[in-house]
């Protein structure tokens, strides 16, 4: 039993170290919406997040897309770490 506890503590420390190295993050999804008139529709990039039961869309465009992807990937890493720690 003592060995199992040590293994769990080691795994927990490893997960905590991974959490500390993630950096800034943002929860949500990157979506492409087709905006325009009925004849011409142009794809536009938005960041979608649900806050207080309401979906908020934040326009990204090409300029902020790379940053949004990086921050969202950090959030997904954190979620995986949390799921892993819950499995311990």
Residue pairs with C-beta under 8 A, 6 or more apart in sequence:
8 88
11 88
12 85
12 88
15 81
15 84
15 85
18 77
18 81
19 78
19 81
22 74
22 77
22 78
22 81
23 74
24 71
24 74
25 71
25 72
25 74
25 75
25 77
25 78
26 47
26 49
26 68
26 71
26 72
26 74
26 75
27 49
27 72
27 75
28 47
28 48
28 49
28 50
28 72
28 75
29 47
29 48
29 49
29 72
30 45
30 46
30 47
30 48
30 60
30 65
30 68
30 69
30 72
31 45
31 46
31 47
31 48
31 57
32 43
32 44
32 45
32 46
33 43
33 44
33 46
33 57
34 41
34 42
34 43
34 44
35 41
35 42
35 43
35 44
36 42
44 59
44 61
45 59
45 60
45 61
45 62
45 65
46 57
46 58
46 59
46 60
47 57
47 58
47 60
47 68
47 72
48 55
48 56
48 57
48 58
49 55
49 56
49 58
50 56
60 68
